[in-house]
């Protein structure tokens, strides 16, 4: 008798990204949705005697094909997942009404309305059909957004190591409706992008980022708002945001759940049971260390070391913004084209001005002082602001 074969699977990733469920399970169910595992093989000659499945969402039920021949132990992860359960909601407004107090509902709607007022905004979810050239353009834009956003935060994105593989494989998945790309456009320019995986009636927003010049407009909230509209319209059950307790996830989620670790093993030998017990002890120890926040201590030390290596180039210049009287001496300033490459580093301030004063960006003017290259005037329909780089 050989040593029992043990298979380790990160279940959440396998389910969402590969639409894959181990063959020993007869069906997968969540809420009122049941899916039979058509590829199941219930015979006892399974390739593995022990399965160690980490990150199984609490709302997912895995039914054994041959429950009498297998045993299962379940350990609660010290990891929380965040999802929006959409059954029973006929519109995004109905969900906002149920999930948020009136003040926060107003904030979310303000983000959406002000974005659409200030820019020529359109929304597109690519799912099942997409031109290759457009796909490559959007994936390149998403990559650039992530570089800028995580550079601003002085962090490294967790999926950057596999970006080339992602770019290669996602196009076919979109065509086969196993994935999608959601894009917010300002004219023809993508300003927010979300790469999603699809499993049955679950949409998992896996990788998303935005143009940091538009940060004032709460694009993360607009993304969720518009994707929930799409999910409700297309009868999707769950908008999944995965692991990690960021504040916006907690606010939006009506289904905050705990992940589980499932250890499934054949009953045929004492040896299998012994190896399964060792695996069980290993997982319990790992979760104990998480509860004691040992992993956070190690991560904190690494983050501190990373911050100490920040270059001077990452520190933004001091900026002074001052409201001024609504007059302009044309001889003292020259007009700039906001769309030109010369204004690239000034757009954030122009867009912030548009948000604060509810102005259309197309109607805002940017003037540079003739006496100082560090002084600009942002002029709107009724107000103007002096912008000075110290």
N, C-alpha and C positions, 0 to 999 in steps of 0.2 A: 504493500500500500504506500503510494507516494505522498509527499507533503501536500496538504489541501491547497488548491489554487484559490487565491483571494483577489478579487477585483475591486479596485477603488474607483468610484465615480462621483464627480461633482454633479449631483442630480439636477440642480437648477440650470446650470449651463447646458448640460446635455439635453434637457427638456426644451428649453427656450431656443437655443441656437441650432440644435441638431434634430429637434422633434423626435428624440430617441428615448425609449423606455426599455429597461432590461427585460429580456424575454421571459423571465420567471413570473412577471406580473401579467395577469389576464386582462386587466383593465385599469384605466386611470380616470378618476372622477374629481370634479370640483364643483361645488354648489349643486346645480341641477344638471350638469353636463357629464355624460359618461362616454368614454371612448374605449373601445376594445383594442387591445394590442394585437393587430392582425398578424404580426410576425412572431407571436408567442410560440414557445416550444415547452410544453409542460412535462416532458419526460425527465427522468432522473439523471440522464446523461448530459446535463447542463455543463457548459465549459468550465464553470467555476462552482466551487463548493461553498464559498463565502463571498457575500457582497457587502461592501462598506459604502453606503450612500450618504454623502454629506450634503447639507443645504437642501433638504426636502421641505418645501413650503408647507406650513401647518394645514392649509386649506386643501392640499392635494391628498387624495385617498388612493393608495395603491393596493389593489386586490390581488392576492396570490392566486396563481393558476392551480397549484397543488398544495394547499395549506397544510395538509397532513404530513407532507414530506419535508417541510421547511419550518424553521422557527425564526422569529423576528424580535429584536430588542430595539427600543426607540429611546434615544437620549435627546433632551432638549438642548439646542444650541444656545449659546449666549450671543446670538445674532438675531436681529429683528428685521423683518421685511415690511415693505410699504406698498400697498396696492389700493386701487379704487374699484370697489364692487359696484357695477352699474345696473344690475338687475332691478327693475322697478322704476328707473328714471327715464322719462320720455324726452327730456331736454337738458341741456347744460344749465339752464336757469333753475330747473327743478333740483339739480344736484347742488348748485351753489346755495340755494335756499335751505337745503337740508344740512349742508356741511359747515357753512360759515355764518357768523353773526353779520348784521347789516353793515357794520363799518368795514369789515374785510371784504365783503361782497362788493362794496363800492370801490375799494382799492383795486380789486382785480378788474372790474369793468372799466375803471379809469385807465388802467394800463392799455387795455384793448382799444378803447375809444380814442385815447390820445395818440397812440401809435398810428391808427388808421387816419386820424385827422392830419397829423404832421407829415406823413409820407404816403406815397402811392403804394399801399400795401396789398399784397395778394398772398394766398396760401395754397400749397400744393402737397398732396400726399401721393407719392409714387408707389404703386402697389399692383404688380401684375403686368405693367407695361411701362417702358421707359427707354428712351434712346441712349445708346452707349455713350455718345459724346456728352449728353447732358449729365449722365451718371458720373463720368470722370470729372466733369467740371464741378459738380456738387461735392464729391468726395475730396477733391483738392481744396475746395473752400472750407469744408469741415476741418480738414487737417490744419489749415492756416488759422482757423478760429481757436482750435485747441492749443496750438503753439502759443498764440497771443494770450489766451486766457490763463493757461497754466504758467506761462512765463510771468504774467502779472502776479500770480499767487506764489511764484517761486516753488512750484511743485512739478512732478512728472506724471503725465496721464498713465493710468494703469494699463491701457491697451496699446500704447505706442510701440511696444516691442513686437507686436504682431500686425502692425498697420498694413504692411505690404500684403500679407495673407488675407486680411479683411477686405482690402480693396479689390483683390483678385476674385474672391468668392462671393461677395455680397450681390453682385449684379445678377447672377443666375438665380439667387434666392429671391430677389425682388420679382423677377420674371415668373417664378413658380409660387409666388405669394407666401413665401416663408419668411420674408422680411419686407421692410418698406423704408422709404426716406421721406420725412416730413420737412418741408422747407417754408420759411417765411421770407418773402421777397420784398425788397424796397426797389420798385421798378423791376429791373432785370438782375439785381444784385441780391444773392442770398445773405440774410443777416442773422438767421437762426436756423440750425439744422439738427434734426434728431434721427438717428439710425435706430430702427426698431426691429425686433424679432417677433414672429407670430407663431403661436401654437394654438390651434383650434380657434377659440374665441377669446384668446388672451393676447393683448398687445404689450410687449415689454420694451419700454424706452431704455435702450441699453447705453447708447453713447450720444450725448448732445452737447452742443456748445453754441455760442453766439458771438457776434461782432461786438467787441467791448466798447466801441464808440456809442452803442445804443443802450448801454447799461441802465440808464435812467428809466427806460421804458419797461422794465420788468419782463424781458422776453421769455424768461423761464416760465413765468406764470401764463403768459400769452400762449406759449407752446402747449402747456397742459390743457388750457381752456379749449384751444382749437382742436387738439387731438381727441379730447373727450367728446367734442361735438361729432367728430368723425366716428368714433367708437359707438356712440349712441345711435347714430344714423345707420351704421352698418351692423347693428345687433351684436356688438362685442360685449362680453361679460365682464372682463377685467382689464383695467389699465394698470400694468405692473411697473413698479419703479425699483424693485430689487432691494438688496441689502444696503444698509447705511442710513443712519438717522439724521439726515440733514433737515434743517428747520422747514423748508418748503415741502418736503415729503410728509412730515408729520402733519402739517396744516391741511394738505390736500387729501390725505388718506383716510378712508372710512373703514379700512381693513388692515390694521397694524397687527402683524402676526409674528410668531416665533418660528424659526427654522428648526428642523429636526435632523438627527443623524440616525439612519436606519442600518442596523447590522442584521443581515439575513443569511442563515446558514442551513445546510442540509442536516437532517437528524440521523443520518445513516451511521455515524461513528462518533466515539468519544473524542477522537482526535480533532474532528471538525469543531465540536463543542468547546474543546480546550483552546484552539486557535481563536475562535470567536470571542471567548472570554478575555483573552489577551487583548484583542482589538477593542473590546468594550472598555477595558481598563484604560487603554491608551486614549480613547476618545474622552472618557470621563475626566482624566487628568488634564487634558488639553482645555476642556470647558471650565474646569476648576481654576486654571491659571488665567483664563479670560475673565472669569468673575472677579478674580483678585487684581485684574487690570495690569498683569505683568506685561502683556503684549503692548498695551498703551504706553507703558514706561519705556520699553525698548524703542517703539516708534517715535516717542517724544524726544529721545536722545538723538536718534537719526535726524529728525526734523531740525533740531537745534544746530547740529553739525552742518546741515545743508544751508540753514539761514546764515551761518557764520561765513559761508563762502560766497555770499551775494556780492556781485560786482557793483561798482559805482554807477554803471550804466543802467541798473535796474531802478535807481532812485529818481523819481520824477522831479523835475524842476519845480520850484515854488511858483505858484500862480496866484495872482490877485485879480478878483472880479469885483467891479464896482458899477452900480447903476448910475447912469448919468442923465442929465436933462435931454429931452428929445430935440436936439439940434445938431447939425453937422456942418462944419466948415469944409467944403469940398477941397479947398486948396491945401488943407492940412493932411488929407488922407487920399489914398488911391484904392480903387475898388478891386476886389479879388473875386475870381470865379471859384465858388465853393466846391464845384465838382472837379477842379483841377488837382493834379498830383501835389502841387505846392501847398495845398490846404489839408493834406492828409492828416497831419498831426494836430490840426485845429478843429476837426470835425466833431470830436467828443464835446467840446465846449459849445459849438453851434447847436448840436442836438440837445444838449442839456438846456440851453436857452430856449429852444423850441418847446421842450416838454414843460418847462416852468411857465412860459408865457402863452402856451397853447397857440403857437404860430406854425403855419405851414413852412417847411424848410425851403420850399421853392420860392418863397416870398421874403426870406431873410437875406440880408446883405452883409458881407464881410469887408471891412475897410482896414488897410494898414497905414499906420502913421508914417508920414514922410520924414519925421525927425527921429524915429526909433523903430528898428526892425523887431523889437520885442513888444510893441504895443499895437493892439488891434481894437477895432470897434465892431461889435456885433449889433446890427440894427434890425429890429423887427417891425411889425405893423404899428405898434404903439409905444414900445420901449426899446432902450438900447443899453448895452453893457460894455464897459471898458475892460479889455482883457490885457493884462500885463504879465509877462514872464520876467521874473526877477533874476 
